[in-house]
Amino acid sequence: MIRIQALHKSFGDVHAVAGLDLEIETGETFGLLGPNGAGKSTTIGCAIGVVEPDSGSVSLGELGPPTDPQARRALGVAPQKLALYEDLSGEENVRFFGQIQGLTGARLAERTAAVLASTGLTDRRKDRAKGYSGGMQRRLNLACALVHDPRILFLDEPTAGVDPQSRNHLFESVRAMKRAGKTIVYTTHYMEEAERLCDRVAIVDHGKLLALGTVAELIAAHGGQPSLELDFDDPVQRPDRLPEPDDDGVVRMRTDDPTGELVRLRDQGVAFRSASVRRPDLETVFLNLTGRSLRDQ
């Protein structure tokens, strides 16, 4: 278990983390979501022992604090800013990071081959990293984080700017790590990734925890009503009792019974070009809690 208690960290006048409390269970994939500047990276820095908090504590269960060298050997980190040596080959990069973690000989060769295979890079292992596509570099970044077979993984925006093939490789790698019982802390700007991969999600902003739970729990608590969306050929046809259209000309009605409302409008002779129902999702939750879209950063 990762336990973060009353964590505070400031940089000058900026209070990056403001009394954050989190508990991440062993073996779960935990999503950490928040706008830019919400305190995610600082929280991760404290959790891996490279940023010293002003107050509060981080514990990695029975491993102790992340500042302990033995505890840090149980961590794997794939940072958002790629940590690669571009003039080395993919295989050389992985071997280098494995050696830093104390791997040698047959074990180093075994783990290098295993993580290159799991990230789909075996065929390109002899090529220099600077010749890799952005998606392949992300996969190599993950391979370097995995080479020493860590128990706890911190993946910071692992699919930022990657192609669909690399994204699928990364998804499969995360699922395989979860099946192997690893604890994964996952930050992303893509809500569908959190919905697909994470057992629980924490939403943070201004260094504080806004909400925590499964995706279903968050939607139930913070998603609000479904939205019935109506598009009219002629705005004049819109009955006065309906809401004013948004800037895109679409009328949006919040209702617990969108299908029933649609039937009632039809029975009343209201003519519209198209209608759709948008159910609340994690994006809706984030917007309701923070006032902005996660991608609108």
ROMI-636126 format. One line per 4 residues: number of its first residue (from 1); their letters; for each residue z, y, x of N, C-alpha, C. Coordinates in pm, whole numbers, plus 32768, in hexadecimal, padded with zeros to 4 digits. Layout:
residues N
NUM) a) Z/Y/X/Z/Y/X/Z/Y/X | ... $
end
This chain:
residues 297
1) miri) 8000/7F88/8053/8000/8000/8000/8000/807E/8058 | 7FB1/80E1/802D/7FB5/8164/806C/8009/81BE/8012 | 8071/81F8/804B/80C7/824F/7FFB/80C7/82DC/803A | 8099/833C/7FEC/8098/83C9/8014/80FE/8410/7FBE $
5) qalh) 815E/8450/7FFF/81CD/848D/7FB5/81DE/851F/7FDC | 81DC/8576/7F76/81F9/8605/7F85/81B0/8643/7FFC | 812F/8623/8008/80E2/864C/807D/80B8/86DF/8073 | 80D5/872A/80DC/80AE/87B6/80E6/8067/87CC/816B $
9) ksfg) 7FFA/881A/8166/7FB8/8842/81E2/7F6F/88C6/81CA | 7F8D/8929/821F/7F4D/89AB/8217/7F02/89C8/8298 | 7E96/8A16/828B/7E4D/8A4B/82FD/7E4A/8AE2/82EC | 7EA4/8B26/8330/7EB1/8BB5/831A/7EE0/8BD0/828C $
13) dvha) 7E92/8C21/8244/7EB6/8C43/81BA/7E82/8BDD/8156 | 7E39/8B7A/8185/7DFF/8B15/812B/7E5D/8A9E/811F | 7E8E/8A85/80A5/7EE5/8A13/808B/7E8C/899F/8061 | 7E5E/894F/80C3/7DF9/88E9/80A9/7E2F/8876/8055 $
17) vagl) 7EAA/884D/8070/7EEB/87E2/8023/7F73/8817/7FF7 | 7F8D/880F/7F74/8002/8854/7F3C/805B/87F4/7EED | 80A8/87A3/7F37/8107/874B/7EF4/80C9/86D1/7EB5 | 8066/8694/7EF9/801D/8624/7EC0/806D/85A3/7EC9 $
21) dlei) 806E/8558/7E59/80AD/84D4/7E53/8044/846E/7E24 | 8031/8404/7E74/7FD3/839A/7E4F/800A/8314/7E7F | 7FF0/82AC/7E31/800A/8223/7E5C/7F8B/81D1/7E46 | 7F5A/8195/7EAF/7EDF/8146/7EAB/7F05/80B5/7EC6 $
25) etge) 7EE3/805F/7E68/7F0E/7FD5/7E70/7EBC/7F85/7ED5 | 7EFA/7F21/7F0F/7EB5/7EC8/7F6C/7E43/7E82/7F23 | 7DCC/7E85/7F5E/7D59/7E3D/7F27/7D0A/7E88/7EBF | 7D2F/7F04/7E9F/7CE2/7F4E/7E3A/7C80/7FAD/7E7D $
29) tfgl) 7C16/7FCB/7E32/7BB8/8034/7E5A/7BDF/80B1/7E0D | 7C08/8116/7E56/7C46/818D/7E1C/7BEC/8204/7E32 | 7BC1/8244/7DC5/7B6A/82B8/7DCE/7BB9/8338/7DD9 | 7B93/838F/7E36/7BD2/8411/7E46/7B65/847A/7E2F $
33) lgpn) 7B6E/84BF/7DBC/7B06/851D/7D93/7B3F/85AA/7D8E | 7AED/860A/7DAF/7B15/8695/7DA6/7AA6/86EF/7DD6 | 7AA7/876F/7DAB/7A42/87CE/7DDB/7A50/87E4/7E71 | 79EC/8823/7EAC/79F9/884D/7F38/7A72/88A9/7F46 $
37) gagk) 7AC1/888F/7FAC/7B39/88DF/7FC1/7BB1/88B2/7F71 | 7BA6/883D/7F31/7C14/880D/7EDC/7C86/87D0/7F2D | 7C6D/87B1/7FAC/7CD5/8774/8000/7CBE/86E3/801F | 7C4A/86AB/7FFA/7C30/861D/8011/7C2E/85FA/80A5 $
41) stti) 7BDF/8646/80F2/7BD2/8626/8180/7C55/8638/81CA | 7CA1/869E/81A5/7D24/86B2/81E5/7D82/863F/81C2 | 7D7E/8614/8146/7DD1/85A1/811D/7DAD/8525/816D | 7D2C/850B/817C/7D00/8498/81CB/7D2A/84A8/825C $
45) gcai) 7D1C/8522/8292/7D47/8539/831C/7DD9/8518/8331 | 7E2D/853E/82D0/7EBC/851C/82D9/7ED1/8485/82CB | 7E83/8447/8273/7E95/83B8/8258/7E6B/8360/82CD | 7E12/8392/8323/7DE8/8342/8396/7E2D/8371/8417 $
49) gvve) 7E85/83D5/840C/7ED7/83FB/847E/7E98/845D/84DE | 7E2A/84A0/84B7/7DEC/8501/8512/7E0E/8590/84EC | 7E49/85A5/8477/7E7A/8628/844D/7F0F/861B/8433 | 7F5D/8674/846F/7FED/866F/845C/8013/86C4/83E3 $
53) pdsg) 8052/8689/837D/807A/86D8/8308/80E9/8739/832A | 80F0/87A6/82DD/815F/8803/82ED/81E0/87C7/82B9 | 81D5/877A/824F/8247/8731/8218/8213/86BF/81C2 | 826F/8667/819A/8246/85F0/8151/8229/857D/81B1 $
57) svsl) 81FB/850E/817A/81E8/8498/81CD/8176/8441/819A | 8142/83F0/81F7/80DE/838A/81D8/810E/8307/8214 | 810C/829D/81C2/8132/8219/81F2/80C5/81B5/81CD | 80A6/815C/822A/8044/80F3/8212/808C/806F/81F7 $
61) gelg) 80E8/8071/819B/8133/7FFA/8177/8184/7FC7/81EB | 817D/7F44/8200/81CC/7F08/826A/819A/7F2F/82F5 | 8123/7F6D/82FC/80ED/7F98/837D/8132/8015/83B1 | 8170/8060/8357/81B5/80D9/8380/815C/8153/8379 $
65) pptd) 817E/81BF/83BF/812F/823A/83BB/80AC/822A/8408 | 8045/8276/83E1/7FC3/8268/8424/7FC1/829D/84B2 | 802B/82E5/84DA/8034/8313/8564/805A/82A5/85C4 | 808A/8234/8591/80AD/81C2/85E4/802C/817E/8614 $
69) pqar) 801B/816A/8696/7F9D/8130/86C8/7F7C/80A9/8689 | 7FDF/8054/8671/7FC3/7FD3/8634/7F94/7FE3/85A4 | 7FCD/8043/855D/7FA1/805B/84D4/7F11/808D/84D3 | 7EF0/80E3/8530/7E69/811C/8532/7DFF/80B4/8552 $
73) ralg) 7E25/8049/8595/7DC5/7FDD/85AE/7D9D/7F95/852D | 7DED/7FA5/84C6/7DCC/7F67/8445/7D70/7FBE/83F0 | 7D4D/8036/8424/7CFB/8094/83D9/7C6B/8093/840A | 7C10/80A4/83AA/7B85/80BD/83C8/7B5B/813C/8381 $
77) vapq) 7B12/8193/83C7/7AEE/8215/838E/7A58/822C/83A0 | 7A12/8244/8330/7986/826E/8334/7982/82FE/8305 | 7983/835F/8362/798E/83EC/833A/790C/8420/82FE | 791A/848C/82B2/78A4/84CA/8276/7845/84FD/82E2 $
81) klal) 787D/853B/834A/782C/8566/83BB/781A/84ED/8417 | 779F/84C1/8427/7784/8444/846D/77C1/8443/84F9 | 7804/83D2/8519/7842/83BF/859C/77F2/8357/85E9 | 777E/8382/861C/7723/8327/8661/76F2/8367/86E3 $
85) yedl) 76C8/8311/873F/7688/833E/87BA/75F2/8323/87AB | 75A5/838E/8798/7519/837F/8772/74C2/8340/87DE | 74E9/834D/885C/7498/8313/88C7/74B9/8281/88E3 | 751F/824D/889F/753D/81BE/88A7/74F8/8176/8834 $
89) sgee) 74DF/80F7/8849/74A6/80A7/87DD/7510/808E/8773 | 74E3/805B/8701/7543/8038/8699/75A9/7FD3/86CB | 7579/7F6E/8711/75D4/7F07/8746/7634/7F41/87AC | 7603/7F9A/8802/7659/7FD6/8868/76C5/802E/8828 $
93) nvrf) 76A1/8075/87BF/7705/80C4/8778/7775/806B/8743 | 7750/8000/8701/77B4/7FA7/86C5/780B/7F69/8731 | 77CD/7F3B/879F/781A/7EFF/880B/787B/7F63/8849 | 784E/7FE0/8859/78A5/8046/8893/7922/805A/883D $
97) fgqi) 790F/8068/87BA/7983/807D/8764/79DA/7FFF/875B | 799C/7F8B/8768/79EB/7F11/876C/7A41/7F09/87E9 | 7A0B/7F33/885A/7A57/7F33/88D6/7ACB/7F95/88D1 | 7AB5/8009/8891/7B22/8069/8880/7B97/8028/8835 $
101) qglt) 7B76/7FD0/87D8/7BDD/7F8C/8789/7C12/7F0E/87CC | 7BEA/7EF7/8849/7C23/7E89/8895/7BD7/7E06/888D | 7B60/7E05/884F/7B12/7D89/8847/7AC7/7D71/88CA | 7AC1/7CF3/88F1/7A78/7CCD/896A/7A35/7C47/8954 $
105) garl) 79DB/7C24/89B0/79A3/7B9F/89B6/7964/7B6B/8937 | 7981/7AED/8919/7944/7AAA/88A6/7969/7AEC/8822 | 79E7/7B1B/8818/7A12/7B5B/879B/79C4/7BDB/8784 | 79AC/7C2A/87ED/795F/7CA4/87E0/78CF/7C84/87B6 $
109) aert) 7893/7C21/87F4/780A/7BFA/87D1/7802/7BCA/8741 | 7866/7B7A/8718/7868/7B44/868F/7874/7BB3/8628 | 78D0/7C11/863E/78E6/7C7C/85DE/786F/7CDD/85DC | 7834/7CF8/864F/77C0/7D50/8654/774E/7D17/8601 $
113) aavl) 7732/7C97/8614/76C6/7C56/85C8/76E5/7C55/8533 | 7764/7C3E/8511/778B/7C34/8484/7779/7CB8/843B | 77A7/7D27/8478/77A0/7DA7/842F/7711/7DDE/842E | 76C2/7DC1/8494/7636/7DEA/8490/75EC/7D9F/8421 $
117) astg) 760E/7D1E/8411/75CF/7CD1/83A5/75FB/7D02/831C | 767C/7D1F/830D/76B0/7D46/828A/767C/7DCE/825E | 7654/7E23/82BD/761E/7EA6/829B/7585/7EA9/82A3 | 7547/7E35/82B6/74B5/7E2B/82B3/7470/7E6A/832A $
121) ltdr) 74B1/7E66/839F/7479/7EA9/8415/7454/7E48/8485 | 745A/7DC8/846D/7441/7D67/84D9/73B7/7D7C/8518 | 7350/7D90/84C5/72C8/7D9D/84F9/72B3/7E1C/854B | 7309/7E7F/8537/72FB/7EFF/8580/736B/7F14/85E5 $
125) rkdr) 73B1/7EAB/8607/7429/7EBA/865A/7409/7EEC/86E7 | 7391/7ED4/871A/736D/7EFD/87A2/7333/7F8A/87A8 | 731A/7FC7/8733/72E0/804D/872E/734B/80B7/873F | 7326/8127/877C/7384/8195/878B/73A9/81CF/8703 $
129) akgy) 7427/81F7/86F8/7459/822A/8677/740F/82A8/864C | 73DD/82F7/86AC/7399/8373/8685/7315/8358/8640 | 72E2/82DE/864B/7267/82B8/8606/727F/827E/857C | 72FD/826F/8555/731D/823A/84D1/730A/82A7/8466 $
133) sggm) 72EA/827B/83EE/72EA/82D6/837C/737A/8301/835E | 7388/8368/8309/740E/8395/82E4/745F/8326/82A4 | 741F/82D7/824E/7465/8269/820D/7490/81FE/826F | 743A/81E0/82D1/745D/817B/8334/74CF/81AC/838D $
137) qrrl) 74D1/822D/83AC/753F/8262/83FB/75C3/8258/83AE | 75C0/826E/832A/7638/825C/82D9/7667/81CB/82DE | 7609/816F/82D8/762F/80E1/82DF/7667/80BD/8368 | 762F/80F7/83D1/7664/80DF/8457/76EF/811C/8465 $
141) nlac) 7703/8191/842A/7787/81D0/8428/77EF/8171/83EB | 77C8/8130/837E/7822/80D0/833E/7837/8056/8397 | 77CD/8024/83D6/77DB/7FAF/842D/783E/7FCA/849E | 7839/8043/84D6/7896/8067/8541/7926/806A/850F $
145) alvh) 7939/8094/8491/79BF/8097/8457/79F4/800C/8439 | 799A/7FAC/8428/79C1/7F25/83FD/79CE/7EC1/8470 | 799E/7EE5/84E7/798D/7E81/8550/7A10/7E3B/8573 | 7A82/7E7F/856D/7B01/7E41/8594/7B47/7DFF/851E $
149) dpri) 7AFF/7DF0/84AD/7B32/7DAD/8436/7BB5/7DEA/8404 | 7BB4/7E6D/83E6/7C2F/7EB1/83BD/7C5B/7E87/8331 | 7CDB/7E97/8317/7D12/7E77/8292/7D00/7EE8/8230 | 7CF7/7F65/8263/7CEF/7FDB/820F/7C75/802D/8239 $
153) lfld) 7C21/8052/81D8/7BA7/809E/81F4/7BAC/8126/81B0 | 7B88/818F/81FA/7B76/8213/81C1/7AE2/8235/81CB | 7AA2/8242/8159/7A13/825D/8154/7A00/82E8/8116 | 79D9/8348/8168/79CC/83D3/813D/7939/83F3/8124 $
157) epta) 7913/83FD/80A5/7889/8419/807C/7827/83BA/80C2 | 7839/8336/80B3/77E7/82D7/80FF/7755/82D3/80D6 | 7731/8308/8060/76A5/8304/8036/7665/838E/8032 | 76A1/83F0/8073/7669/8478/8070/75DF/8479/80B0 $
161) gvdp) 757B/849F/8061/74F3/84B0/8095/74AA/8432/80BA | 74D0/83BF/8080/748F/8343/80A7/7426/831B/8040 | 73C9/82C6/806B/7360/8293/8014/7397/8224/7FBB | 7352/8203/7F4D/7385/819C/7EF0/73A0/8116/7F32 $
165) qsrn) 734B/80EB/7F90/7360/806A/7FD1/73E3/806B/8020 | 73FB/80D5/806C/7476/80DD/80BA/74EF/80E7/805E | 74DF/8130/7FEF/754F/813C/7F91/7575/80B2/7F5B | 7510/8062/7F39/752E/7FDA/7F07/7572/7F86/7F72 $
169) hlfe) 7544/7F92/7FEF/7586/7F4A/805D/7618/7F73/8068 | 7632/7FF5/805E/76BB/8026/806A/7711/7FF6/7FF5 | 76D8/7FF7/7F7D/7722/7FC4/7F09/774A/7F32/7F1F | 76E9/7EE2/7F4B/7706/7E55/7F60/776F/7E41/7FCE $
173) svra) 776B/7E96/8034/77D0/7E8D/809E/785A/7EAC/8067 | 7865/7F12/8012/78E6/7F35/7FD8/7919/7EC3/7F80 | 78C2/7E8A/7F30/78EB/7E1A/7EDA/7918/7DA2/7F2D | 78D1/7D88/7F9C/78F7/7D18/7FF2/797E/7D31/8033 $
177) mkra) 7999/7DAE/805A/7A1A/7DCF/8096/7A8A/7DBD/802F | 7A6E/7DE4/7FB5/7AD4/7DD3/7F4C/7AF0/7D3E/7F36 | 7A86/7CED/7F31/7A99/7C5C/7F1F/7AEB/7C22/7F91 | 7ADF/7C5D/8008/7B2B/7C2E/807C/7BBB/7C5F/807C $
181) gkti) 7BE0/7CAD/8015/7C6A/7CDA/8007/7C8D/7D5B/804E | 7C28/7DA5/807B/7C44/7E21/80C3/7C67/7E91/8060 | 7CB9/7EED/8090/7CDA/7F66/8044/7C77/7FD1/806B | 7C38/8011/8007/7BCE/8071/8022/7BED/80F5/7FDC $
185) vytt) 7BEB/8161/802A/7BF6/81E8/7FF2/7B6C/8226/7FFC | 7B35/8250/7F8B/7AA8/8273/7F7F/7A9A/82FF/7F45 | 7A5F/835C/7F91/7A41/83DF/7F58/79AB/83E9/7F42 | 7984/842D/7ED7/78F6/8438/7EB6/78DE/84B1/7E5E $
189) hyme) 7862/84E3/7E61/7836/854B/7E04/77E8/850F/7D8F | 77DB/848A/7D8F/778C/8448/7D28/77E9/83FD/7CC8 | 77F3/8431/7C4F/7850/83F6/7BEE/7830/8365/7BCF | 77AE/8344/7BC7/778B/82BA/7BA5/77BB/8259/7C0F $
193) eaer) 77C6/8285/7C8C/77FA/822D/7CF5/788E/820E/7CDC | 78DA/8276/7CBB/7967/8260/7C9D/7978/8206/7C24 | 7923/8219/7BBF/792D/81C7/7B46/790D/8134/7B66 | 78AC/811D/7BBE/7880/8095/7BDD/78DD/804D/7C3E $
197) lcdr) 7916/8096/7C9D/7959/8055/7D0D/79F1/805B/7D0A | 7A2A/80C1/7CCA/7AB9/80DD/7CDD/7B0F/80A1/7C6F | 7B7E/8063/7C99/7BE0/802F/7C3A/7C2C/80A1/7BF8 | 7C51/8105/7C47/7C93/817D/7C12/7C59/81F7/7C58 $
201) vaiv) 7C6A/8269/7C16/7C33/82E6/7C4A/7C9E/8352/7C41 | 7CAB/83A0/7CAB/7CFF/8417/7CAB/7CA4/8491/7CB3 | 7CBE/84F4/7C5F/7C75/8572/7C63/7CD4/85DD/7C98 | 7CAB/861E/7D03/7CFF/8684/7D43/7CB5/8708/7D48 $
205) dhgk) 7CFF/8775/7D47/7CC6/87FA/7D58/7D35/8856/7D8B | 7D10/88B0/7DE6/7D71/890B/7E23/7DE7/88BE/7E5E | 7DCB/8848/7E94/7E32/87FA/7ED7/7E94/87B4/7E7D | 7E79/87B4/7DFA/7ED7/8779/7D9B/7E92/870B/7D49 $
209) llal) 7EE1/86AA/7D1E/7EAE/863F/7CCB/7EA2/866F/7C3B | 7E29/8667/7C02/7E13/868F/7B78/7E1B/8619/7B18 | 7DEA/85A5/7B43/7DEA/852F/7AEB/7DD8/84B2/7B40 | 7E0C/8442/7B0E/7E05/83C3/7B55/7E02/8351/7AF0 $
213) gtva) 7DA8/82F3/7B04/7DA3/827E/7AAC/7D1F/8235/7ABC | 7D0C/81CD/7A6B/7C89/818D/7A66/7C27/81ED/7A26 | 7BA7/81D0/7A36/7B41/8227/79F9/7B55/822C/7962 | 7B6E/81B9/7925/7B82/81B5/7894/7BFC/8208/786A $
217) elia) 7C67/8200/78B8/7CDF/824E/7898/7CC5/82E4/78A4 | 7C7D/830C/790B/7C60/839A/791E/7C06/83D0/78AF | 7BA3/8381/7887/7B4A/83AD/781B/7B98/83B9/7799 | 7BEF/8358/777D/7C3D/835D/7701/7C9B/83D6/76FF $
221) ahgg) 7CD4/83F6/7773/7D37/8463/7778/7CF9/84ED/7784 | 7C85/84F7/77C8/7C52/857B/77EB/7BBE/858F/77C8 | 7B7D/852B/778E/7AEE/8536/7774/7ACA/858A/76FC | 7B24/8591/769B/7B06/85DE/7623/7AAB/8591/75C4 $
225) qpsl) 7A79/85D7/7560/7A27/8599/74F9/7998/8583/752B | 7952/8523/74ED/78C2/8517/7507/7879/8595/74DA | 7802/85A8/750D/77B2/861D/74EC/7730/85F1/74A9 | 7715/8628/7430/7696/8613/73EC/763A/8686/7413 $
229) eldf) 75C6/8667/744C/756C/86CC/7480/74EC/86CE/742C | 74CC/8742/73F3/745A/8753/739A/73F8/87B8/73D4 | 7378/8794/73CD/730E/87EB/73FF/72B4/880E/7389 | 72A6/8890/736D/7257/88BE/72FC/71D0/88F4/732B $
233) ddpv) 7165/88D5/72DD/70E2/890F/72FA/70E6/89A6/72ED | 7129/89D3/7284/7132/8A62/7267/71C4/8A86/7257 | 71FA/8ADC/72AE/7288/8B00/72A3/72AE/8B36/721A | 724B/8B6F/71D3/7269/8BA5/714F/7295/8B37/70EF $
237) qrpd) 7267/8ABB/710B/728A/8A4B/70B5/731C/8A22/70C4 | 735E/8A55/7129/73E8/8A2B/7140/7443/8A69/70D6 | 748A/8A13/708C/74E7/8A49/7027/7553/8A9F/7068 | 757F/8B06/7020/75E2/8B63/7057/7665/8B1E/707A $
241) rlpe) 7684/8AB0/7035/7706/8A71/704C/770A/8A22/70CF | 7695/8A0C/710D/7693/89C5/718C/76B0/8A24/71FF | 76E2/89F0/726E/76FF/8A48/72E1/7682/8A8A/7316 | 7695/8AF9/735B/7625/8B3B/739E/75EE/8ADF/740B $
245) pddd) 756A/8ADF/7420/7532/8A8B/748B/755D/8ABD/7515 | 7561/8A60/7574/757C/8A85/75FE/7500/8AC9/7639 | 7508/8AED/76B8/7499/8B32/76FA/7419/8AE0/76F9 | 7428/8A5B/76F5/73B1/8A06/76F2/737B/89EF/7665 $
249) gvvr) 73B5/8A33/7603/7385/8A29/757A/73BA/89B3/752D | 7412/8963/7567/7448/88ED/7527/74CC/890F/74E3 | 74DB/88E1/7466/7558/88F3/741D/75B2/887C/743C | 762B/8897/7469/7689/882D/748C/7703/8835/7432 $
253) mrtd) 7722/87C5/73F1/7792/87BE/7394/77F5/8756/73C4 | 7872/877A/73D6/78DB/871C/73F8/790C/86D9/7378 | 790D/8656/7377/7938/860D/7300/7964/8580/7326 | 79CA/854E/72DF/79F7/84C4/72F5/799A/845F/72B4 $
257) dptg) 7942/848F/725B/78E9/8435/7211/785A/846B/7218 | 7819/8465/728D/7793/849E/7299/772C/845A/7240 | 7737/83D7/722E/76D7/8392/71D8/76E7/83BF/7147 | 7763/83C7/7119/777C/83F6/7090/774D/8485/707C $
261) elvr) 7764/84DA/70DE/7738/8565/70D6/76A0/856E/70CE | 765D/851A/7119/75CB/8517/7118/7597/84EE/708F | 75D6/848A/7052/75AE/845E/6FCC/75C5/84CE/6F67 | 7636/8513/6F72/7653/8580/6F14/75ED/85F1/6F22 $
265) lrdq) 75C7/8613/6F9D/7563/867B/6FB0/74DC/8652/6F75 | 74B9/85D4/6F89/743A/85A3/6F50/743C/85AA/6EB9 | 74AD/857E/6E7E/74B9/8580/6DEC/74B5/860E/6DB4 | 74DD/8670/6E05/74DB/86FC/6DD9/7453/873F/6DF3 $
269) gvaf) 73F4/86F1/6E26/736E/8725/6E3A/735D/8776/6EB9 | 73B9/876B/6F16/73AD/87B5/6F94/7342/8770/6FEA | 72DB/87BE/700E/726C/8786/705B/7279/87AD/70EE | 7273/874C/7147/727B/8765/71D6/7216/870C/721B $
273) rsas) 71ED/8737/7292/7187/86ED/72DA/71BE/866E/7318 | 7235/8675/7351/7271/85FF/7390/7309/860C/738C | 7348/859A/7398/73DA/8596/739A/7408/852D/73FE | 7476/8547/7440/74AF/84E5/749D/7546/84F5/749D $
277) vrrp) 7589/848B/74C8/761B/848C/74D0/7642/847A/7561 | 7697/84D2/7591/76CC/84C5/7619/775F/84A2/7611 | 777D/8429/763F/7809/83FE/7644/784D/8436/76BF | 78CD/8454/76B9/7912/8487/7731/7911/841F/77A0 $
281) dlet) 7900/844E/781A/7901/83F7/788F/7956/8439/78FB | 7952/8401/7973/79A5/8437/79DE/797B/84C5/7A03 | 78F9/84E2/79F9/78CA/856A/7A12/7908/85CC/79AF | 7911/85A1/7930/7950/85F6/78CA/79E2/860E/78EB $
285) vfln) 7A27/85A4/7914/7AB4/85B1/793A/7AC3/8616/79AA | 7A70/8609/7A10/7A7A/8663/7A84/7A62/86F3/7A5A | 79FC/8708/7A07/79DC/878F/79D8/7A50/87C8/7987 | 7A8B/8776/792F/7AFB/87A6/78DD/7B75/87CA/7931 $
289) ltgr) 7B8C/877F/799D/7C03/8795/79EE/7BF4/8805/7A54 | 7B7B/8814/7A8D/7B67/8873/7AF9/7B13/88EC/7AD1 | 7ACE/88E1/7A61/7A7A/8950/7A35/79F3/8955/7A77 | 79CF/88EF/7AC3/794D/88ED/7B04/791F/885F/7B1C $
293) slrd) 789C/884F/7B26/7862/87CC/7B40/787B/87A7/7BD1 | 788E/8726/7BEB/78A6/86F9/7C74/782B/8711/7CCC | 77B3/8704/7C93/773A/871B/7CE3/771C/87AF/7CF6 | 775A/8804/7CA5/773F/8893/7CAA/7798/88D6/7D12 $
297) q) 7790/88A5/7D8D/77E8/88D7/7DF7/7798/891F/7E63 $
end
